[in-house]
Amino acid sequence: MFSGKSEEMIRRLRRAEIAGQRVVLFKPRIDDRYDAADVVSHTGVRMSAVAVEGCLDLVSRTRGCDVVGIDEVQFFEPAIVDAALSLADGGARVIVAGLDQDFRREPFGPMPALLARSELVDKLQAVCHRCGGPATTTQRLLDGRPAPYSGETIVVGALDTYEARCRDCHEPGVDAIQLVA
């Protein structure tokens, strides 16, 4: 998070548009943090997108496109890997952006398979919210404390936030059920 992934993807898609290529950008429908339709970076850079339920919906809307962008790809089902490969085999340039690790520092969704099959990978780094160094992990916080890694989290009135953290500043969550009233 906060490394500029969406912003970089938008930059690349805009360059393709300038070159006269037909571009479409997708995002998972569940990602409505900043806007239900547009992809919006943390700094406010935005581009019109198509919110889709999943791979089948995405693939059905790519006909005639030269360049296909997919934001927050970690939230798609594993079939997104085959969908992206099929689009690329059909002549489209496919650009995806997403997190490779979840807040537990575990591989996130289909990202490991996408990374292994990609022809080009740019791993961007954020700035650690604690020390200012290069951050490659996401710290999930509940009321300012590291979120639990497993078990059910029941939090009443808790503020769920995320921070970019480096390896040294990332704190493991507690493996327990947490009840806060």
C-alpha positions as CSV (number, residue, x, y, z in Angstrom):
1,M,0.0,0.0,0.0
2,F,1.0,3.6,-0.6
3,S,3.8,2.7,-3.1
4,G,2.1,4.3,-6.1
5,K,1.0,1.0,-7.9
6,S,-2.4,2.4,-9.1
7,E,-0.8,5.7,-10.0
8,E,1.9,4.0,-12.1
9,M,-0.7,1.8,-13.8
10,I,-2.8,4.9,-14.7
11,R,0.4,6.6,-16.1
12,R,1.1,3.6,-18.3
13,L,-2.5,3.4,-19.5
14,R,-2.7,7.1,-20.3
15,R,0.5,6.7,-22.4
16,A,-1.2,3.9,-24.3
17,E,-4.2,6.2,-24.9
18,I,-1.9,8.9,-26.2
19,A,-0.4,6.4,-28.6
20,G,-3.9,5.8,-30.0
21,Q,-4.4,2.4,-28.4
22,R,-7.8,1.2,-27.1
23,V,-7.5,1.0,-23.3
24,V,-9.9,-0.4,-20.7
25,L,-9.3,-0.4,-16.9
26,F,-11.0,-2.8,-14.5
27,K,-11.3,-2.9,-10.8
28,P,-13.1,-5.4,-8.5
29,R,-16.6,-4.2,-7.6
30,I,-15.7,-4.7,-3.9
31,D,-13.1,-1.9,-4.0
32,D,-15.2,1.2,-3.4
33,R,-12.8,3.0,-1.0
34,Y,-12.5,6.2,-3.0
35,D,-15.0,5.8,-5.9
36,A,-17.4,3.0,-7.0
37,A,-16.3,3.3,-10.6
38,D,-13.0,5.1,-11.0
39,V,-9.6,3.8,-9.9
40,V,-8.3,6.5,-7.6
41,S,-4.8,6.5,-6.1
42,H,-4.1,7.6,-2.5
43,T,-2.9,10.9,-3.9
44,G,-6.1,11.5,-5.9
45,V,-4.9,10.6,-9.4
46,R,-7.9,8.9,-11.1
47,M,-9.0,7.2,-14.2
48,S,-12.4,5.9,-15.3
49,A,-12.7,2.1,-14.8
50,V,-15.2,-0.7,-15.1
51,A,-16.1,-2.3,-11.8
52,V,-16.5,-6.1,-12.3
53,E,-17.6,-9.0,-10.2
54,G,-14.9,-11.3,-11.5
55,C,-12.9,-12.8,-14.3
56,L,-15.8,-13.8,-16.6
57,D,-17.3,-10.3,-16.4
58,L,-13.8,-8.8,-17.1
59,V,-13.0,-10.9,-20.1
60,S,-16.4,-10.3,-21.6
61,R,-15.7,-6.6,-21.7
62,T,-12.3,-6.6,-23.3
63,R,-13.2,-7.2,-27.0
64,G,-11.4,-4.8,-29.3
65,C,-9.0,-3.6,-26.6
66,D,-5.3,-3.3,-27.1
67,V,-4.4,-2.7,-23.5
68,V,-6.2,-4.1,-20.4
69,G,-5.5,-2.7,-16.9
70,I,-6.5,-4.5,-13.8
71,D,-6.3,-2.7,-10.4
72,E,-6.3,-4.5,-7.0
73,V,-5.8,-7.8,-8.8
74,Q,-5.2,-9.6,-5.4
75,F,-9.0,-9.4,-4.8
76,F,-9.8,-11.4,-8.0
77,E,-10.3,-15.2,-8.0
78,P,-7.4,-17.5,-9.1
79,A,-8.8,-17.7,-12.6
80,I,-7.6,-14.2,-13.2
81,V,-4.2,-15.7,-14.0
82,D,-5.6,-17.8,-16.9
83,A,-7.7,-14.8,-18.0
84,A,-4.7,-12.5,-18.1
85,L,-2.6,-15.1,-20.0
86,S,-5.4,-15.6,-22.5
87,L,-5.8,-11.9,-23.1
88,A,-2.0,-11.6,-23.6
89,D,-2.0,-14.6,-25.9
90,G,-4.8,-12.9,-27.9
91,G,-2.5,-9.8,-28.5
92,A,-3.6,-7.5,-25.6
93,R,-1.0,-5.9,-23.3
94,V,-2.1,-6.7,-19.8
95,I,-1.0,-4.4,-16.9
96,V,-2.0,-5.4,-13.4
97,A,-1.5,-3.7,-10.1
98,G,-1.9,-5.3,-6.7
99,L,-0.4,-6.3,-3.4
100,D,1.9,-9.3,-3.4
101,Q,1.5,-9.8,0.4
102,D,-1.4,-9.4,2.9
103,F,-1.0,-7.7,6.3
104,R,0.3,-11.0,7.7
105,R,3.1,-10.9,5.1
106,E,1.7,-14.0,3.4
107,P,1.3,-14.3,-0.4
108,F,-1.9,-12.5,-1.4
109,G,-4.5,-14.2,-3.6
110,P,-3.5,-14.9,-7.2
111,M,-0.4,-12.6,-7.1
112,P,2.2,-15.3,-6.7
113,A,1.0,-17.1,-9.8
114,L,0.7,-13.8,-11.7
115,L,4.3,-12.8,-10.7
116,A,5.6,-16.1,-11.8
117,R,4.0,-15.9,-15.2
118,S,4.6,-12.2,-15.9
119,E,7.1,-11.0,-18.5
120,L,7.9,-7.8,-16.6
121,V,7.6,-7.1,-12.9
122,D,8.1,-3.8,-11.2
123,K,7.9,-4.1,-7.4
124,L,7.3,-0.6,-6.0
125,Q,8.2,0.4,-2.4
126,A,6.3,2.7,-0.1
127,V,7.9,4.8,2.6
128,C,7.7,3.2,6.1
129,H,5.3,5.1,8.3
130,R,7.6,4.5,11.3
131,C,11.2,5.0,10.2
132,G,11.0,6.5,6.7
133,G,12.9,3.6,5.1
134,P,11.7,1.5,2.1
135,A,8.5,-0.3,3.0
136,T,7.4,-3.5,1.4
137,T,4.7,-4.7,3.8
138,T,1.3,-3.5,5.0
139,Q,0.5,-3.2,8.7
140,R,-3.1,-3.6,9.5
141,L,-4.0,-1.8,12.7
142,L,-7.1,-1.9,14.9
143,D,-7.3,1.1,17.2
144,G,-3.6,1.7,16.6
145,R,-2.4,-1.8,17.5
146,P,-1.4,-4.7,15.1
147,A,-4.5,-6.6,14.1
148,P,-4.8,-10.3,15.0
149,Y,-3.4,-12.8,12.4
150,S,-6.0,-15.6,13.0
151,G,-9.2,-16.3,14.8
152,E,-12.2,-14.1,14.7
153,T,-11.8,-10.4,15.4
154,I,-14.8,-8.8,17.1
155,V,-14.2,-5.2,17.5
156,V,-17.0,-2.7,18.4
157,G,-16.2,0.8,17.4
158,A,-12.6,0.0,16.4
159,L,-10.8,2.0,13.8
160,D,-9.3,-0.3,11.1
161,T,-6.4,1.4,9.3
162,Y,-3.3,0.4,7.3
163,E,0.3,1.6,7.2
164,A,3.2,0.9,5.0
165,R,6.0,-0.6,7.0
166,C,9.5,-1.9,6.4
167,R,10.5,-5.4,7.6
168,D,12.0,-4.1,10.8
169,C,9.0,-2.0,11.8
170,H,6.3,-4.5,10.8
171,E,4.8,-6.0,14.0
172,P,3.2,-9.5,14.1
173,G,-0.4,-9.6,15.2
174,V,-1.7,-11.6,18.1
175,D,-3.0,-15.1,17.2
176,A,-6.2,-14.9,19.3
177,I,-9.8,-13.9,19.4
178,Q,-10.1,-10.3,20.4
179,L,-13.3,-8.8,21.8
180,V,-13.4,-5.1,22.4
181,A,-16.6,-3.6,23.7
